[in-house]
Amino acid sequence: MSSDKIAVIGDRDTVTGFRLVGVSECSIPKSPAETRDSLYHYFRDPTMGLVMITEPLAAEVEDTIVELSQSPVPVILLIPDRDGTTGGYETVLKELIRRAVGIEINI
């Protein structure tokens, strides 16, 4: 089984940019519930290798991202949107490290 597909969850501008370079699995959610639905949809696809999500959307569904990150594939990658980075990846990364190591580490 190959995990070669890439998906993007983000705002219209971000998704448009990724569509221009050939990413066909894209979602522009209007609410946190739609963002969660998109994440679960992509995680059910056994050929999905990478799910990119913009930091502002990831902040709205942080608990879901931490839960899904327990699975080795697909990988979730937080990316900045057109407004730049928010540093939101740090919160998710800290939680993943805390779960893996058992202690909180400042990054």
Stockholm file with secondary structure:
# STOCKHOLM 1.0

chainA/1-107         MSSDKIAVIGDRDTVTGFRLVGVSECSIPKSPAETRDSLYHYFRDPTMGLVMITEPLAAEVEDTIVELSQSPVPVILLIPDRDGTTGGYETVLKELIRRAVGIEINI
#=GR chainA/1-107 SS CCCCEEEEECCHHHHHHHHHTTCCEEECCSSHHHHHHHHHHHHHCTTEEEEEEEHHHHHHTHHHHHHHTTSSSSEEEEECBTTBCCSTHHHHHHHHHHHHHSSCCCC
#=GC SS_cons         CCCCEEEEECCHHHHHHHHHTTCCEEECCSSHHHHHHHHHHHHHCTTEEEEEEEHHHHHHTHHHHHHHTTSSSSEEEEECBTTBCCSTHHHHHHHHHHHHHSSCCCC
//
